[in-house]
Amino acid sequence: MAWTLLVVAGIFEIIWATGLKYTDGFTRLWPSVGTVVAMAVSMICLSLAFRAIPMGTAYTVWTGIGAVGTVLLGILLFDEPKNAVRLFCITLIIVGIAGLKLSDPS
């Protein structure tokens, strides 16, 4: 259950990080509300995951999911650069997340 919560927290991190782009500096009401709600859900799920997953592991996986997802959405939604070096680095983050999951004793 803790790993499920951690993945949900990571997904909501992607949502709020991407949502920041649409808030226009928190000047647009509904994108701002959605972003703040996504932040709250992400933090609540992360804090619940901390109960069973070591803090360093959980935080690193959470930020990794957010980073990879946000980069991929940037490529898909905002035409951000997609080159071999970026994709290789994203792959390294994914390998690191998988390694942390595999090393978790729970």
C-alpha positions as CSV (number, residue, x, y, z in Angstrom):
1,M,0.0,0.0,0.0
2,A,2.8,2.4,0.8
3,W,4.4,2.0,-2.6
4,T,1.0,2.6,-4.2
5,L,0.7,5.8,-2.2
6,L,4.1,6.8,-3.2
7,V,3.3,6.4,-6.9
8,V,0.1,8.4,-6.5
9,A,2.1,11.1,-4.8
10,G,4.5,11.1,-7.7
11,I,1.7,11.3,-10.3
12,F,0.2,14.3,-8.4
13,E,3.7,15.9,-8.3
14,I,3.7,15.7,-12.1
15,I,0.3,17.2,-12.2
16,W,1.2,20.1,-9.9
17,A,4.5,20.8,-11.6
18,T,2.9,20.9,-15.0
19,G,0.0,22.9,-13.6
20,L,2.4,25.6,-12.5
21,K,3.0,26.3,-16.2
22,Y,-0.8,27.0,-16.6
23,T,-1.2,29.2,-13.5
24,D,0.7,32.1,-15.2
25,G,2.3,32.9,-11.9
26,F,-0.8,32.1,-9.9
27,T,-2.8,34.8,-11.7
28,R,-5.3,32.3,-13.3
29,L,-7.8,31.1,-10.8
30,W,-8.8,27.5,-11.9
31,P,-5.3,26.4,-12.9
32,S,-4.0,27.8,-9.6
33,V,-6.7,26.0,-7.6
34,G,-6.0,22.7,-9.4
35,T,-2.3,23.1,-8.8
36,V,-2.7,23.7,-5.1
37,V,-5.1,20.8,-4.7
38,A,-2.6,18.5,-6.6
39,M,0.2,19.8,-4.3
40,A,-1.9,18.9,-1.2
41,V,-2.8,15.4,-2.5
42,S,0.9,14.8,-3.4
43,M,2.1,15.8,0.0
44,I,-0.5,13.9,1.9
45,C,0.2,10.7,-0.1
46,L,4.0,11.2,0.4
47,S,3.7,11.7,4.1
48,L,1.6,8.5,4.4
49,A,4.2,6.6,2.4
50,F,6.8,7.8,4.8
51,R,5.2,5.6,7.5
52,A,6.4,2.4,5.8
53,I,9.2,3.4,3.4
54,P,12.5,4.9,4.5
55,M,12.3,8.7,4.1
56,G,15.4,8.9,1.8
57,T,14.0,6.2,-0.5
58,A,10.5,7.6,-0.6
59,Y,11.6,11.2,-1.2
60,T,14.0,10.2,-3.9
61,V,11.5,8.0,-5.7
62,W,8.8,10.8,-5.4
63,T,11.1,13.4,-6.9
64,G,12.3,10.9,-9.6
65,I,8.7,10.2,-10.7
66,G,8.0,13.9,-10.7
67,A,11.1,14.7,-12.7
68,V,10.7,12.1,-15.3
69,G,7.0,12.7,-15.7
70,T,7.4,16.5,-15.9
71,V,10.2,16.2,-18.5
72,L,8.1,13.9,-20.6
73,L,5.1,16.2,-20.4
74,G,7.3,19.1,-21.3
75,I,8.4,17.3,-24.4
76,L,4.8,16.3,-25.3
77,L,2.9,19.4,-24.4
78,F,5.4,22.3,-24.7
79,D,7.7,21.1,-27.5
80,E,10.7,21.0,-25.2
81,P,13.9,19.5,-26.6
82,K,14.0,15.8,-27.1
83,N,17.5,14.6,-27.7
84,A,19.5,11.5,-27.0
85,V,21.3,13.0,-24.0
86,R,18.0,14.1,-22.3
87,L,16.4,10.7,-23.0
88,F,19.5,8.9,-21.7
89,C,19.4,10.9,-18.5
90,I,15.7,10.2,-18.0
91,T,16.6,6.5,-18.4
92,L,19.2,6.8,-15.7
93,I,16.6,8.3,-13.3
94,I,14.2,5.5,-14.0
95,V,17.0,2.9,-13.4
96,G,17.7,4.7,-10.1
97,I,14.1,4.6,-9.0
98,A,13.9,0.9,-9.9
99,G,17.0,0.2,-7.9
100,L,15.7,1.9,-4.9
101,K,12.4,-0.1,-5.1
102,L,14.3,-3.3,-5.5
103,S,16.5,-2.5,-2.5
104,D,13.6,-1.8,-0.2
105,P,13.3,-4.6,2.3
106,S,9.5,-4.1,2.8
